[in-house]
Amino acid sequence: MEEQAVESNDTLTSLVDAAEPTLGEGEYFLSEGIKGVGDQPEWYKADKYKSISEQAKAYTELEKKFGGFTGAPKDGYSPVEGIEAEDELWQELVSFGERTNMSQSALNDA
């Protein structure tokens, strides 16, 4: 009886191993378990992401976080309600916004 249990366990182990493809040198994953074909793209950061799809998801998340940095208004920032345009803190915030290309709506949220 014990031998059958061992055989079943070995079969299960080999099925699990077969379900998880491994990468050879120069290979990469497009998505979990799906290997890419051809040369690995130069922009893909294989040392940081498990697959190209994970890198794409991370990029989308970064865009959401940094979406407020789309360009400073050409005509300057409009003061936020309740803050005087001459206020020293406001001037510092405007200076930061200009240096970092922060949009008016992102500056309003700051």
Backbone hydrogen bonds, N-H to C=O, Kabsch-Sander energy under -0.5 kcal/mol:
donor,donor_aa,acceptor,acceptor_aa,energy
5,A,1,M,-1.5
6,V,2,E,-2.0
7,E,3,E,-2.4
8,S,4,Q,-2.5
9,N,5,A,-2.2
10,D,6,V,-2.6
11,T,7,E,-2.4
12,L,8,S,-2.5
13,T,9,N,-2.5
14,S,10,D,-2.4
15,L,11,T,-2.0
16,V,12,L,-2.2
17,D,13,T,-2.5
18,A,14,S,-2.0
19,A,15,L,-1.5
20,E,16,V,-0.8
20,E,17,D,-0.7
27,E,24,G,-2.0
30,L,34,I,-3.2
31,S,34,I,-1.2
34,I,31,S,-2.3
35,K,33,G,-0.6
36,G,28,Y,-3.1
44,Y,41,P,-1.1
46,A,44,Y,-1.1
48,K,45,K,-1.7
49,Y,45,K,-2.4
52,I,29,F,-2.1
53,S,30,L,-2.1
55,Q,51,S,-1.7
56,A,52,I,-2.3
57,K,53,S,-2.1
58,A,54,E,-2.2
59,Y,55,Q,-2.2
60,T,56,A,-2.0
61,E,57,K,-2.1
62,L,58,A,-2.3
63,E,59,Y,-2.3
64,K,60,T,-1.8
65,K,61,E,-2.1
66,F,62,L,-2.9
67,G,63,E,-0.5
67,G,64,K,-0.6
69,F,66,F,-2.0
70,T,68,G,-0.9
71,G,101,N,-3.0
76,G,73,P,-1.4
83,I,80,V,-2.2
87,D,84,E,-1.5
91,Q,87,D,-2.4
92,E,88,E,-1.9
93,L,89,L,-2.2
94,V,90,W,-2.7
95,S,91,Q,-2.2
96,F,92,E,-2.3
97,G,93,L,-2.6
98,E,94,V,-2.4
99,R,95,S,-2.1
100,T,96,F,-2.0
101,N,97,G,-0.6
101,N,98,E,-0.6
102,M,97,G,-2.5
103,S,68,G,-3.8
107,L,103,S,-2.1
108,N,104,Q,-2.5
109,D,105,S,-1.4
110,A,106,A,-0.8
110,A,107,L,-0.6
